[in-house]
Amino acid sequence: MFTKPLTHHSIATTDLTEDISTIRRLLVAAAISPRFCANLLNEPGIAVRKGFGGEQFQLSESTMHLMTSIKVSTLPEFIHRLDETLSNRLSTTSCV
């Protein structure tokens, strides 16, 4: 019986995987709440820290920094920029 994983994932990849799950929930909140969406677009750091509907969004420091650096005016633009940046980050942290 094997007790070790066949591949070793770096901590950065694990953090990013957890962050992506949280980001999905965060984007659903933005899609259903115009107020939360406006807060996310104008002050992403504050919106993430406040949460939505009692739900908290725990993100790694690097992902939080990335989100606060995105300056756009619509949710589709935000999603596009976030996707581009996370895709680049994922490709640089993946195991070879």
Stockholm file with secondary structure:
# STOCKHOLM 1.0

chainA/1-96         MFTKPLTHHSIATTDLTEDISTIRRLLVAAAISPRFCANLLNEPGIAVRKGFGGEQFQLSESTMHLMTSIKVSTLPEFIHRLDETLSNRLSTTSCV
#=GR chainA/1-96 SS CCCSCSSCCCHHHHHHHHHHHHHHHHHHHHHHCHHHHHHHHHCHHHHHHHCBTTBCCCCCHHHHHHHHHCCCSSHHHHHHHHHHHHHHHHHHHSCC
#=GC SS_cons        CCCSCSSCCCHHHHHHHHHHHHHHHHHHHHHHCHHHHHHHHHCHHHHHHHCBTTBCCCCCHHHHHHHHHCCCSSHHHHHHHHHHHHHHHHHHHSCC
//
